[in-house]
């Protein structure tokens, strides 16, 4: 039932759209989350440029009525304006908080883009490997059907047994099931890639073009790179969150500090007399020092610093593992391409010759062909894993370089 449903879905699927690795990676920054994070930075910077260090003035209008036995009665009017001035550095604290909040959003955008590029790269390479496996499986189906026909012809001439025919038929059916399995995997990989590049609807894509080739620094520089793992965007984002919380705590404290209020008022009394007065007020921080607000903000900062340290440890492990995978995946490819696959191809070729000469069994030929197909599929996956290891390392190294550039920029 599952096999039939898979075949039906594959038959109904539209022709996939070709997409190269470079095209897929370019679409990463246009995906909804990275694009929204980038827009958030622009919006924050626009509003931050308008932040004022002054509080809003206060306008007071006091209408009244007064009656006097000597002068009669009439309306009183007092109009005044007052401007508060914070004497505890609120303007500086506010600008610093805004600066750190903007930097936090910028680090979040970098982290989101790096994460999406990594997932897009993995999705494209997984699809490439799945499509390579599908091609190998389709080729195996063709060869298995031809082999089955030859065994049936040999059985009709008395040169093969019913057991040989049954084994050849089983081999052909098993090859077809393998093809359906890898086709299903390819469909799933297409859907994953479509999702990661931010397609609003499921778009059938196919990995086209060669595997990406990236240059990496010499191995002698790898230890120095690993020491800078704490500069990766996810770590700097967490640490920026903590610093922004502490800056907001300082802003809250400054807002409750000494406040000077200067003002002026114009008066018109009921008897027609007019005048003006100046007002001076001072609000000292006697009771409220923003303990309520600061307590929550500083607690969040402490928690976020812990998350930042955890992220730093995870980043160090991830970078070390990424660099190790570059070497490990290359060694796997070398063994597969240099030893295993040539050996499997030669064994399958010799097995076919021996079978035609009547010196081996159908079962042995089937075993050798399955081993060859498995080796070819395995090589495709290994090539994709090697490319992914190099791309992952390159993206992480580029992120470190971008962090160094941001730190050097005043």
TILO-862588 format. One record per residue: residue number from 0; x, y, z of N, C-alpha, C in turn. Coordinates in steps of 0.1 Angstrom, whole numbers, plus 5000, padded with zeros to 4 digits. Each point is the difference from the previous one (the first is absolute). Layout:
  nr n_xx n_yy n_zz ca_xx ca_yy ca_zz c_xx c_yy c_zz
 NUM    X    Y    Z     X     Y     Z    X    Y    Z
...
END
This chain:
  nr n_xx n_yy n_zz ca_xx ca_yy ca_zz c_xx c_yy c_zz
   0 5008 4988 5000  4992  5012  5000 5009 5013 5000
   1 5010 5000 5009  5009  5011  5000 5007 5002 4987
   2 5005 4989 4995  5008  5001  4987 4991 5005 4989
   3 4987 4995 4999  4991  5005  4990 4997 5015 5002
   4 4998 5004 5012  4997  5014  5003 5012 5009 4996
   5 5012 4995 5003  5012  5008  4996 5001 5001 4985
   6 4998 4989 4993  5000  5000  4985 4990 5010 4994
   7 4988 5000 5007  4989  5009  4995 5004 5015 5002
   8 5006 5003 5011  5004  5014  5003 5011 5004 4991
   9 5009 4991 4997  5011  5003  4991 4995 5003 4986
  10 4990 4992 4996  4995  5002  4986 4992 5013 4999
  11 4994 5004 5011  4992  5012  5000 5008 5013 5002
  12 5013 4999 5004  5008  5011  5003 5004 5008 4988
  13 5000 5013 5000  5004  5008  4989 5015 4999 4998
  14 5005 5003 4988  5014  5000  4997 5008 5009 5009
  15 5010 4995 5007  5008  5009  5009 5007 5011 4994
  16 5002 5011 5007  5007  5012  4995 5015 4998 5003
  17 5009 5001 4991  5014  4999  5003 5005 5012 5009
  18 5009 4996 5009  5005  5010  5009 5014 4997 5004
  19 5009 5008 4997  5014  4998  5003 5003 5003 5015
  20 5012 4996 5005  5003  5002  5014 5001 5015 5002
  21 5006 5008 4991  5002  5014  5002 4986 5007 5000
  22 4991 4996 4992  4987  5005  5000 4992 4998 5013
  23 5002 4987 5005  4993  4997  5013 5006 5008 5011
  24 5013 5001 5000  5006  5008  5011 4996 5015 5000
  25 4999 5005 4988  4996  5014  4998 4986 5002 5005
  26 4991 4990 4999  4986  5001  5005 4999 5000 5015
  27 5011 4996 5007  4999  4998  5014 4997 5014 5007
  28 5006 5011 4996  4998  5012  5006 4986 5006 4997
  29 4993 4994 4990  4987  5005  4996 4989 4992 5007
  30 5004 4989 5007  4990  4992  5008 4993 5009 5010
  31 4988 4997 5004  4993  5009  5009 5007 5004 5013
  32 5006 4990 5007  5006  5004  5013 5013 5009 4998
  33 5009 4996 4992  5012  5009  4999 4996 5013 4994
  34 4991 5001 4990  4996  5012  4995 4993 5009 5010
  35 4991 4994 5009  4994  5008  5010 5010 5005 5010
  36 5010 4992 5004  5010  5005  5009 5008 5011 4994
  37 5003 5000 4987  5007  5011  4994 4991 5013 5000
  38 4987 4998 4997  4991  5012  5001 4999 5006 5014
  39 5001 4991 5010  4999  5005  5014 5012 5009 5003
  40 5012 4996 4995  5012  5009  5002 4998 5013 4994
  41 4995 5001 4988  4998  5013  4993 4990 5008 5007
  42 4989 4994 5005  4989  5007  5007 5006 5006 5013
  43 5007 4991 5007  5006  5005  5013 5010 5011 4998
  44 5008 5000 4990  5010  5010  4997 4993 5013 4997
  45 4989 4999 4992  4993  5012  4996 4994 5007 5012
  46 4994 4993 5009  4994  5005  5012 5010 5005 5010
  47 5011 4992 5001  5011  5004  5009 5006 5013 4997
  48 5001 5004 4987  5005  5013  4996 4992 5012 5005
  49 4988 4997 5004  4991  5011  5005 4999 5001 5015
  50 5007 4991 5007  4998  5000  5015 5006 5013 5005
  51 4992 5006 5009  5004  5013  5007 5004 4997 5014
  52 5010 5008 5005  5004  4999  5014 4991 5008 5009
  53 4991 5008 4995  4991  5008  5008 4986 4993 5002
  54 4994 5003 5011  4986  4995  5002 4991 5010 4994
  55 4987 4997 4999  4991  5009  4994 4996 5011 5010
  56 4998 5012 4995  4996  5011  5010 4986 4998 5004
  57 4996 5007 5011  4987  4999  5006 4993 5014 4999
  58 4988 5000 4994  4992  5012  4999 4989 4999 5009
  59 4998 5011 5008  4990  5000  5011 4991 5012 4998
  60 4987 4998 4999  4990  5011  4999 4991 4998 5013
  61 4999 5011 5008  4992  5000  5012 4989 5011 5000
  62 4989 4997 4994  4989  5010  5001 4993 5000 5014
  63 4995 5012 5004  4994  5000  5013 4990 5012 5001
  64 4993 5001 5011  4991  5011  5003 5002 5004 5014
  65 5000 5014 5002  5002  5005  5013 4990 5012 5002
  66 4997 5002 5013  4990  5010  5003 5006 5008 5012
  67 5000 5013 4999  5004  5009  5011 4990 5010 5003
  68 4998 5003 5013  4990  5011  5004 5004 5013 4994
  69 5013 5003 4999  5004  5013  4996 5001 5001 4985
  70 5004 4989 4993  5002  5001  4985 4990 4993 4993
  71 4991 4993 5006  4990  4992  4993 5005 4986 4997
  72 4995 4995 4989  5004  4986  4996 5004 5000 4986
  73 5007 4989 4996  5005  4998  4987 5008 4988 4998
  74 5005 4998 4988  5007  4988  4996 5015 5002 5002
  75 5007 4990 5006  5015  5000  5000 5005 4990 4990
  76 5012 5003 4995  5006  4990  4990 5015 5000 5002
  77 5005 4988 5001  5015  4998  5001 5004 4990 4989
  78 5010 5004 4992  5005  4991  4989 5015 4999 5003
  79 5005 4987 5001  5014  4998  5003 5006 4989 4991
  80 5012 5000 4999  5008  4989  4993 5012 4997 5008
  81 5003 4987 5001  5011  4995  5008 5008 4990 4992
  82 5013 5001 5001  5009  4990  4993 5009 4993 5010
  83 4998 4987 5001  5009  4992  5010 5013 4997 4994
  84 5010 5000 5008  5014  4997  4996 5005 4989 5010
  85 5005 4989 4994  5005  4989  5008 5015 5003 5003
  86 5003 4999 5012  5014  5004  5004 5009 4987 5003
  87 4994 4988 4998  5007  4988  5003 5005 4992 4988
  88 5001 5007 4989  5005  4994  4987 4990 4992 4993
  89 4987 5003 5000  4990  4992  4993 5002 5001 4985
  90 5004 5011 4995  5002  5001  4985 5011 4991 4995
  91 5011 5000 5008  5011  4991  4996 4996 4985 5001
  92 4994 4997 5012  4995  4986  5002 4990 4996 4989
  93 4991 5008 4997  4990  4997  4989 5007 4997 4987
  94 5009 5009 4996  5007  4998  4987 5008 4987 5000
  95 5007 4997 5012  5008  4988  5000 4990 4987 4999
  96 4989 5001 5007  4990  4989  4999 4995 4998 4986
  97 4997 5011 4993  4996  4999  4986 5011 4994 4991
  98 5012 5005 5003  5011  4995  4992 5002 4985 5001
  99 4999 4995 5013  5002  4986  5002 4988 4992 4995
 100 4988 5005 5001  4988  4994  4994 5002 4998 4985
 101 5005 5011 4994  5002  4999  4985 5010 4990 4997
 102 5011 4999 5007  5010  4990  4998 4995 4986 5002
 103 4991 4999 5010  4995  4986  5003 4991 4996 4988
 104 4992 5009 4994  4992  4996  4988 5009 4997 4989
 105 5011 5007 4998  5010  4997  4989 5006 4987 5002
 106 5004 4996 5012  5006  4987  5003 4989 4989 4998
 107 4988 5003 5003  4989  4990  4998 4998 4998 4985
 108 5001 5010 4992  4998  4999  4986 5012 4992 4994
 109 5012 5002 5005  5011  4993  4995 4999 4985 5004
 110 4995 4998 5012  4999  4986  5004 4989 4993 4992
 111 4989 5006 4998  4989  4994  4992 5004 4997 4986
 112 5008 5009 4994  5004  4998  4986 5010 4989 4999
 113 5010 4999 5010  5009  4989  5000 4994 4987 5001
 114 4990 4999 5010  4993  4988  5002 4992 4995 4988
 115 4994 5010 4993  4992  4997  4988 5009 4995 4989
 116 5012 5007 4998  5009  4996  4990 5005 4986 5002
 117 5003 4996 5013  5004  4987  5003 4989 4989 4997
 118 4988 5003 5003  4989  4991  4998 4997 4999 4985
 119 5001 5011 4992  4998  5000  4986 5011 4992 4993
 120 5012 5002 5004  5011  4992  4995 4998 4985 5002
 121 4996 4997 5012  4998  4985  5004 4988 4995 4992
 122 4990 5008 4998  4988  4995  4993 5003 4998 4985
 123 5008 5009 4994  5003  4999  4986 5009 4987 4998
 124 5010 4999 5008  5010  4989  4999 4993 4986 5002
 125 4991 5000 5010  4992  4988  5003 4991 4996 4987
 126 4994 5011 4994  4993  4997  4988 5009 4995 4989
 127 5011 5006 4998  5010  4995  4990 5003 4986 5002
 128 5003 4996 5012  5004  4986  5003 4988 4991 4998
 129 4988 5004 5003  4988  4992  4998 4997 4998 4985
 130 5003 5011 4992  4998  4998  4986 5010 4992 4993
 131 5012 5000 5005  5011  4991  4996 4996 4986 5003
 132 4995 4998 5012  4996  4986  5003 4988 4995 4992
 133 4991 5010 4996  4989  4996  4992 5005 4996 4986
 134 5009 5007 4995  5006  4996  4986 5007 4987 5001
 135 5007 4997 5011  5007  4987  5001 4990 4989 5001
 136 4989 5003 5008  4990  4990  5002 4992 4997 4987
 137 4998 5010 4992  4993  4998  4987 5009 4992 4991
 138 5013 5003 5000  5009  4992  4991 5000 4985 5005
 139 4999 4998 5013  5000  4987  5005 4988 4992 4996
 140 4988 5007 5000  4988  4994  4996 5001 4995 4985
 141 5006 5009 4992  5001  4996  4986 5009 4987 4999
 142 5011 5000 5007  5009  4989  4999 4994 4987 5006
 143 4992 5002 5011  4994  4989  5006 4989 4994 4991
 144 4993 5008 4993  4990  4995  4990 5006 4992 4989
 145 5011 5006 4995  5008  4993  4989 5005 4987 5005
 146 5005 5000 5012  5006  4987  5005 4989 4990 5002
 147 4988 5004 5005  4989  4991  5002 4996 4994 4987
 148 4999 5008 4989  4997  4995  4987 5010 4990 4995
 149 5012 5002 5002  5011  4991  4996 4999 4987 5007
 150 4997 5000 5013  4998  4988  5008 4988 4992 4995
 151 4989 5007 4997  4988  4993  4995 5003 4994 4987
 152 5007 5007 4991  5004  4994  4987 5009 4987 5002
 153 5009 5001 5010  5009  4989  5003 4992 4988 5005
 154 4990 5003 5009  4991  4990  5005 4992 4993 4989
 155 4996 5008 4991  4992  4994  4988 5008 4990 4992
 156 5013 5002 5000  5010  4991  4993 5005 4989 5009
 157 4996 5000 5013  5005  4990  5009 5013 5003 5006
 158 5005 5013 4998  5013  5004  5006 4999 5006 5013
 159 4988 5002 5005  4998  5006  5014 4988 4993 5006
 160 5000 5000 5014  4990  4993  5007 4989 5010 5004
 161 4989 4994 5005  4989  5009  5005 5004 5009 5012
 162 5010 4994 5008  5005  5008  5011 5008 5012 4995
 163 5007 4998 4989  5007  5012  4994 4990 5010 4995
 164 4989 4996 4994  4990  5009  4995 4994 5008 5012
 165 4997 4992 5010  4994  5007  5012 5009 5010 5006
 166 5013 4996 5001  5010  5010  5006 5001 5012 4991
 167 5000 4999 4987  5001  5011  4991 4988 5009 5001
 168 4988 4994 5001  4988  5007  5001 4999 5008 5014
 169 5005 4993 5010  5001  5007  5013 5009 5012 5000
 170 5011 4998 4993  5010  5011  4998 4994 5012 4993
 171 4993 4997 4989  4993  5011  4993 4990 5007 5008
 172 4992 4993 5008  4990  5006  5008 5006 5008 5011
 173 5011 4995 5006  5007  5007  5011 5006 5013 4994
 174 5005 4999 4988  5006  5012  4994 4989 5011 4998
 175 4988 4996 4996  4989  5009  4998 4996 5006 5013
 176 4999 4992 5010  4996  5006  5013 5011 5010 5005
 177 5012 4997 4998  5011  5009  5004 4998 5013 4992
 178 4997 4999 4987  4998  5012  4992 4988 5009 5006
 179 4989 4993 5004  4989  5007  5005 5004 5007 5014
 180 5008 4993 5008  5004  5005  5012 5008 5013 4998
 181 5010 5000 4991  5008  5011  4998 4993 5011 4993
 182 4990 4997 4992  4991  5010  4994 4992 5008 5011
 183 4995 4992 5010  4993  5006  5011 5009 5009 5008
 184 5013 4996 5002  5009  5008  5008 5003 5013 4992
 185 5001 4999 4987  5003  5012  4991 4988 5010 5001
 186 4988 4995 5000  4988  5009  5002 5001 5007 5013
 187 5003 4993 5011  5001  5006  5013 5011 5011 5000
 188 5011 4997 4994  5011  5009  4999 4996 5013 4992
 189 4993 4998 4990  4995  5011  4992 4991 5009 5009
 190 4991 4994 5007  4991  5008  5008 5008 5007 5011
 191 5010 4994 5006  5008  5006  5010 5008 5013 4994
 192 5006 4998 4988  5007  5011  4994 4990 5011 4997
 193 4988 4997 4995  4990  5010  4997 4997 5008 5012
 194 4998 4993 5011  4997  5007  5013 5011 5009 5005
 195 5012 4995 4999  5012  5008  5005 5002 5012 4992
 196 4998 5000 4987  5002  5012  4992 4988 5010 5001
 197 4990 4996 5008  4989  5010  5003 4989 5000 4989
 198 4999 4989 4993  4989  5000  4990 4986 5000 5007
 199 4991 5009 4996  4987  5001  5006 4991 4988 4997
 200 5003 4993 4989  4993  4988  4997 5011 4989 4997
 201 4996 4988 5001  5009  4989  4998 5004 5000 4985
 202 5013 5003 4997  5005  5000  4987 5010 4988 4998
 203 4997 4993 4989  5009  4988  4997 5012 5005 4994
 204 5012 4998 5006  5013  5005  4995 5009 4987 4998
 205 5010 5002 4992  5010  4990  4998 5014 5006 5001
 206 5009 4993 5007  5013  5005  5001 5008 4999 4987
 207 5003 5011 4994  5007  5000  4987 5014 5006 5002
 208 5009 4997 4991  5013  5005  5000 5010 4992 5009
 209 5012 5004 5000  5010  4992  5007 5000 5003 5015
 210 5006 4992 5008  5002  5002  5014 5008 5012 5003
 211 4997 5008 5010  5008  5012  5003 5014 4997 5004
 212 5009 5008 4995  5014  4999  5003 5004 5013 5008
 213 5004 4998 5012  5004  5011  5009 5015 4998 5004
 214 5006 5011 5002  5014  5000  5005 5000 5003 5015
 215 5009 4992 5007  5001  5002  5014 5014 5004 5004
 216 5001 5007 5012  5014  5003  5004 5008 4988 5003
 217 5013 5001 5000  5009  4988  5003 4997 4995 5014
 218 5003 4988 5002  4997  4993  5013 5008 5007 5011
 219 5011 5006 4997  5008  5007  5011 4992 5011 5006
 220 4990 5006 4993  4992  5011  5006 4988 4995 5007
 221 4997 4987 4999  4987  4996  5007 5000 5001 5015
 222 5011 4997 5007  4999  5003  5015 4997 5014 5003
 223 5006 5010 4993  4997  5014  5003 4985 5003 4997
 224 4994 4994 4990  4986  5002  4997 4991 4994 5011
 225 5004 4989 5005  4992  4993  5010 5000 5009 5013
 226 5011 5007 5003  5001  5008  5012 4990 5012 4999
 227 4996 5003 4988  4991  5012  4998 4985 4995 4998
 228 4997 4988 5004  4986  4995  4998 4990 5009 5007
 229 5004 5007 5011  4991  5008  5007 4996 5012 4992
 230 5006 5003 4989  4996  5011  4991 4990 4996 4990
 231 4995 4988 5000  4989  4996  4991 4987 5007 5003
 232 4992 5003 4991  4988  5008  5002 4991 4996 5011
 233 4997 4987 5001  4991  4995  5011 5005 5004 5013
 234 5013 4999 5002  5006  5004  5013 5000 5015 5003
 235 5004 5007 4990  5000  5015  5001 4985 5005 5002
 236 4991 4993 4994  4986  5004  5001 4995 4998 5015
 237 5004 4989 5006  4996  4997  5014 5007 5010 5009
 238 5012 5003 4998  5007  5009  5009 4995 5014 4998
 239 4996 5004 4988  4995  5013  4997 4986 5002 5007
 240 4993 4989 5000  4987  5000  5008 5002 5004 5015
 241 5010 4993 5005  5003  5003  5015 5005 5014 5002
 242 5009 5005 4991  5005  5014  5001 4988 5010 4999
 243 4991 4997 4991  4989  5009  4997 4991 5000 5013
 244 4998 4989 5006  4992  5000  5013 5006 5008 5011
 245 5013 4999 5001  5007  5008  5010 5000 5015 4997
 246 5000 5003 4987  4999  5014  4996 4986 5005 5003
 247 4990 4992 4998  4986  5004  5003 4999 5002 5015
 248 5007 4992 5008  5000  5001  5015 5006 5014 5004
 249 5011 5003 4993  5006  5013  5003 4991 5012 4996
 250 4993 4998 4989  4991  5010  4995 4988 5002 5010
 251 4995 4989 5006  4989  5001  5009 5005 5007 5013
 252 5012 4997 5004  5006  5007  5012 5001 5015 4998
 253 5006 5003 4988  5002  5014  4997 4986 5008 4999
 254 4990 4993 4996  4987  5006  4999 4994 5004 5013
 255 5005 4993 5011  4995  5003  5013 5010 5008 5008
 256 5010 5006 4994  5010  5008  5006 4995 5014 5002
 257 5009 5009 5004  4997  5014  5002 4993 5006 4987
 258 4990 5007 5002  4993  5006  4989 4997 5015 5003
 259 5005 5009 4992  4997  5014  5002 4990 5004 4990
 260 4990 5009 5005  4989  5004  4992 5000 5015 5000
 261 5002 5006 4988  4999  5015  4999 4988 5003 4992
 262 4993 5011 5004  4988  5004  4993 4997 5015 5002
 263 4990 5004 4993  4995  5014  5000 4985 4999 4998
 264 4993 5010 5007  4986  5001  4999 4995 5014 4999
 265 4990 5002 4992  4993  5013  4998 4987 5000 5008
 266 4997 5011 5006  4987  5001  5008 4992 5012 4996
 267 4987 4998 5001  4991  5011  4998 4989 4998 5011
 268 4999 5010 5009  4991  4999  5011 4986 5006 4996
 269 4991 4997 5009  4986  5003  4997 4998 5015 4999
 270 5009 5008 5007  4998  5014  5000 5008 5007 4988
 271 5005 4992 4991  5007  5006  4989 5015 5000 5001
 272 5005 4998 5012  5015  5000  5002 5006 4989 4993
 273 5012 5002 4995  5008  4989  4993 5014 4999 5006
 274 5006 4989 4998  5013  4997  5005 5006 4988 4995
 275 5012 4997 5005  5008  4988  4995 5008 4995 5012
 276 5002 4987 5000  5008  4994  5011 5010 4990 4994
 277 5011 4998 5006  5009  4989  4996 4999 4989 5011
 278 5001 4988 4995  4999  4988  5009 5013 4992 4999
 279 5004 4995 5012  5012  4991  5000 4996 4988 5009
 280 5002 4988 4995  4997  4988  5008 5011 4990 5000
 281 5002 4993 5010  5010  4989  5001 4994 4988 5006
 282 5002 4989 4993  4995  4987  5004 5012 4991 5004
 283 5003 4998 5013  5011  4992  5004 4996 4985 5001
 284 5010 4991 4997  4997  4986  5001 5001 4995 5014
 285 4989 5003 5008  5001  4997  5014 4995 4985 5003
 286 4989 4997 4994  4994  4986  5003 5001 4991 4988
 287 4996 5004 4988  5000  4992  4988 5013 5001 4992
 288 5007 4989 5000  5013  5000  4992 4998 4990 4988
 289 4988 4997 4996  4997  4991  4989 5004 4985 5004
 290 4999 4997 5012  5004  4986  5004 4991 4990 4994
 291 4988 5003 4998  4990  4990  4994 5004 4997 4986
 292 5002 5011 4992  5004  4998  4986 5014 4993 4999
 293 5009 5005 5007  5014  4996  4999 5001 4985 5005
 294 4992 4996 5009  5001  4986  5005 4997 4990 4989
 295 4990 5003 4992  4996  4991  4989 5010 5001 4989
 296 5005 5012 4997  5009  5001  4989 5014 4994 5003
 297 5004 5002 5012  5013  4994  5004 5000 4985 5001
 298 4988 4995 5004  4998  4985  5001 5000 4994 4985
 299 4993 5007 4991  5001  4996  4986 5014 5000 4995
 300 5007 5011 5003  5014  5001  4995 5009 4988 5005
 301 4998 4997 5013  5008  4988  5005 4996 4987 4993
 302 4988 4998 4998  4995  4988  4993 5006 5000 4985
 303 4999 5011 4994  5005  5001  4986 5015 4998 4999
 304 5007 5005 5010  5014  4998  5000 5004 4985 5001
 305 4992 4993 5008  5001  4986  5001 4998 4993 4987
 306 4989 5004 4993  4997  4995  4987 5011 5003 4990
 307 5006 5012 5001  5011  5003  4992 5012 4991 5002
 308 5003 4997 5012  5011  4991  5003 4997 4986 4995
 309 4988 4996 5001  4996  4987  4994 5002 5000 4985
 310 4995 5011 4994  5001  5001  4986 5015 5001 4995
 311 5009 5006 5008  5014  5000  4997 5006 4986 5000
 312 4996 4992 5010  5005  4987  5001 4995 4992 4988
 313 4987 5001 4997  4995  4993  4988 5006 5005 4987
 314 5003 5012 4999  5006  5006  4988 5014 4994 4998
 315 5008 4999 5011  5013  4995  5000 5000 4985 4995
 316 4990 4993 5005  4999  4985  4996 4996 4999 4986
 317 4990 5009 4996  4996  4999  4986 5011 5004 4990
 318 5008 5010 5003  5010  5004  4991 5011 4989 4999
 319 5004 4995 5012  5010  4989  5000 4995 4988 4992
 320 4987 4996 5002  4994  4989  4993 4999 5003 4985
 321 4997 5012 4996  4999  5004  4986 5014 4998 4993
 322 5010 5005 5007  5014  4999  4994 5004 4985 5000
 323 4996 4992 5010  5004  4986  5000 4993 4993 4988
 324 4987 5004 4998  4992  4993  4989 5006 5003 4987
 325 5007 5011 4998  5007  5002  4987 5010 4989 4997
 326 5008 4997 5010  5010  4989  4998 4993 4987 4999
 327 4991 4997 5009  4994  4987  5001 4992 4997 4987
 328 4992 5009 4996  4992  4997  4988 5009 4998 4987
 329 5011 5008 5000  5009  4998  4989 5006 4986 5000
 330 5004 4995 5011  5006  4987  5002 4989 4989 4995
 331 4988 5002 5004  4989  4991  4996 4999 4999 4985
 332 5000 5012 4994  4999  5001  4985 5012 4993 4993
 333 5011 5002 5006  5012  4994  4994 5000 4985 5000
 334 4995 4994 5011  4999  4986  5002 4989 4994 4990
 335 4989 5007 4999  4989  4996  4991 5004 5001 4986
 336 5006 5011 4996  5003  5002  4986 5013 4993 4996
 337 5009 4998 5009  5013  4994  4996 5001 4985 5002
 338 4991 4995 5009  5001  4985  5003 4987 4993 4998
 339 4990 5004 5008  4988  4993  5001 4993 4999 4987
 340 4997 5012 4993  4993  5000  4988 5007 4993 4989
 341 5013 5002 4997  5007  4992  4990 4999 4985 5002
 342 5002 4996 5013  4999  4986  5003 4986 4994 4997
 343 4990 5008 5004  4986  4995  4998 4997 4999 4985
 344 5005 5010 4992  4998  4999  4986 5007 4989 4993
 345 5012 4997 5005  5008  4989  4994 4993 4986 5004
 346 4996 5000 5013  4994  4987  5004 4987 4998 4992
 347 4992 5010 4998  4987  4998  4993 5003 4996 4985
 348 5010 5006 4994  5004  4997  4987 5004 4985 4998
 349 5009 4996 5010  5005  4986  4999 4988 4990 5003
 350 4992 5004 5010  4988  4991  5003 4992 4998 4988
 351 4997 5011 4992  4992  4999  4988 5007 4990 4990
 352 5013 5002 4998  5007  4991  4991 5000 4985 5004
 353 5002 4998 5013  4999  4986  5005 4986 4994 4999
 354 4990 5009 5001  4986  4995  4999 4998 4995 4985
 355 5004 5009 4991  4999  4996  4986 5007 4987 4996
 356 5011 4998 5008  5008  4988  4997 4995 4988 5008
 357 4989 5002 5008  4995  4990  5008 5008 4996 5012
 358 5009 5009 5005  5008  4997  5011 4996 5006 5013
 359 4988 5007 5000  4995  5005  5013 4985 5000 5000
 360 4994 5004 5011  4986  4999  5001 4993 5014 4998
 361 4987 4999 4998  4992  5013  4999 5001 5007 5014
 362 4999 4993 5011  5001  5006  5013 5013 5008 5002
 363 5011 4995 4995  5013  5007  5001 5000 5013 4992
 364 4995 4999 4987  4999  5012  4992 4991 5010 5006
 365 4989 4996 5006  4991  5010  5006 5007 5007 5012
 366 5007 4992 5008  5007  5005  5011 5011 5011 4996
 367 5007 4997 4990  5010  5009  4995 4994 5012 4994
 368 4989 4999 4993  4994  5012  4994 4994 5009 5011
 369 4994 4994 5010  4995  5008  5011 5011 5007 5007
 370 5011 4994 5002  5012  5006  5006 5005 5012 4992
 371 4999 4998 4987  5005  5011  4991 4990 5012 5001
 372 4987 4997 5000  4990  5011  5001 5002 5007 5013
 373 5001 4993 5011  5002  5005  5013 5012 5009 5000
 374 5011 4996 4994  5013  5008  5000 4998 5013 4993
 375 4993 4999 4988  4997  5012  4992 4992 5010 5008
 376 4989 4995 5006  4991  5009  5008 5008 5006 5012
 377 5008 4992 5006  5007  5004  5012 5010 5011 4996
 378 5006 4999 4988  5010  5010  4995 4993 5013 4998
 379 4988 5000 4994  4992  5012  4998 4997 5007 5014
 380 4996 4993 5010  4998  5006  5013 5013 5005 5006
 381 5011 4992 4998  5013  5005  5006 5004 5013 4993
 382 4999 5001 4987  5003  5012  4993 4992 5012 5005
 383 4987 4998 5002  4992  5011  5005 5004 5003 5015
 384 5003 4990 5008  5005  5003  5013 5013 5007 5001
 385 5009 4997 4991  5013  5007  4999 4998 5015 4996
 386 4991 5002 4990  4997  5014  4996 4993 5007 5011
 387 4991 4994 5007  4993  5007  5011 5010 5003 5011
 388 5010 4991 5003  5009  5003  5011 5009 5012 4996
 389 5004 5001 4988  5008  5012  4995 4992 5013 5000
 390 4987 4999 4995  4992  5012  5000 4997 5004 5014
 391 4997 4991 5009  4997  5004  5014 5012 5007 5006
 392 5012 4994 4998  5012  5006  5006 5002 5014 4994
 393 4998 5001 4987  5002  5013  4993 4990 5011 5006
 394 4987 4996 5001  4990  5010  5005 5004 5004 5015
 395 5004 4991 5008  5004  5003  5014 5012 5009 5000
 396 5010 4997 4991  5012  5008  5000 4997 5014 4995
 397 4991 5001 4990  4996  5013  4995 4992 5008 5011
 398 4992 4993 5008  4994  5007  5011 5009 5006 5010
 399 5011 4992 5003  5011  5005  5009 5006 5013 4994
 400 5003 4999 4987  5006  5012  4993 4991 5012 5001
 401 4987 4998 4998  4991  5011  5001 4999 5006 5014
 402 5001 4991 5010  5000  5005  5014 5013 5008 5002
 403 5011 4996 4995  5012  5008  5002 4999 5013 4993
 404 4994 5001 4989  4998  5012  4992 4991 5010 5008
 405 4989 4995 5006  4991  5008  5008 5007 5006 5012
 406 5009 4992 5006  5007  5004  5012 5010 5011 4997
 407 5006 4999 4988  5010  5010  4996 4994 5013 4995
 408 4987 5000 4996  4993  5012  4996 4995 5008 5011
 409 5004 5012 5001  4996  5009  5012 4986 5003 4999
END
